[in-house]
Amino acid sequence: MTAPAGHADTAVVGGDGQAPLTAAAVAAHVGGRLIGDGAVVVTGIAPLDRAGPSDLSFLAHSRYQGWFTGTRAGVVLVGPGFEQAEGASGATRVVVEKPVDAMVSLLARFHRPVARSGAVHPTAVVSPSARLGRGVSVDANAVVGDDVEIGEGSWIGAGVSIGAGSRVGRDVQLFPNAVVYPWCELGDRVVLHAGAQVGREGFGFVPQGGRAVRIPHIGRCVLEHDVELGANSCIDRGSVDDTIIGAGTKIDSLVHIAHNVRVGRGCFMAALVGIAGSTRIGDGVQIGGQVGIKGHLTIGAGATIAAQAGVFGDVPAGETWSGYPARPHKEQLRAQAALARLARVARPLEQLVSPATEPGA
């Protein structure tokens, strides 16, 4: 998923040692063609409508051409179709085939990295049996349990809790108040945003003697390399199996994944997705916001589930489903169109069969 063309979050050069860029340097970096003053210096990134003379922006879609006309940006990345577009007279243009991709490649030059100490804060509680790799940062009030292993270069934010026996890979980022329950495994470069929880016991109970008795969960929760979990999201540990999130999968905030679920590699899930227990998600699946998926289903590789869908059956690989209950997207669109036509037909029929309304009623 890419940001809309012509829009970018404001960013400025921070304490990363990177010098401001000239327009000529921007053009060289992205392999673009410079039109205008190559000596113009940019120190930040902003959307066209909010950019100033020291900002870099971009134009990749005609819907934002009105912003381009009035922009104050010092340098604008433009697609080939906008090379001669009417725009602000002071803006230097860099013509590139894909302005969005070019902007993404430049973001690291303007990114402000989080300051890390590479040490353990005095208020952190780290078990004597924990093993920390070289350059690990453990911030204030974090708790690292018994027999935990943390790979080199990882950052454990303020208030983070890592339970006993868990394994954390290299260059992992755990933002403040994230929780890793005992006996979980996080691969290299995993990111848990603030408040994310990994490895809590799943929602499993059995009725006994008129009360609900919790089923002990002895499985693990495994996040493979390069998984990212959004703020306040939750992934349950397995009951008798492991819950596994495949390498490179990106999960938005406020997502819940239940026990024993297996998610493939390179999947994307938007906010407020809920996946019930023991469901299997194939590689490369994309799931829109507020989707609910029933337990014990299979979502085939490369499938797409549109926002707010309710999935009650298996979804074949490569298909796009939508609606409630979810069905193939084209079928869903035909059904909606048929309902709209039915409403237009039903109105005159109702008038024919209904008693005439008396005057003054």
Secondary structure, 3 states (H helix, E strand, C coil): CCCCCCCCCCEECCCCCCCCEEHHHHHHHHCCEEECCCCCEECEECCCCCCCCCEEEEECCHHHHHHHHHCCCCEEEECHHHCCCCCCCCCEEEECCCHHHHHHHHHHHHCCCCCCCCCECCCCEECCCCEECCCCEECCCCEECCCCEECCCCEECCCCEECCCCEECCCCEECCCCEECCCCEECCCCEECCCCEEEECCCCEEEECCEEEECCCCCCEEECCCCEECCCCEEECCCCCCEEECCCCEECCCCEECCCCEECCCCEECCCCEECCCCEECCCCEECCCCEECCCCEECCCCEECCCCEECCCECCCCEEECCCCEEHHHHHHHHHHHHHHHHHHHHHHHHHCCCCCCCC
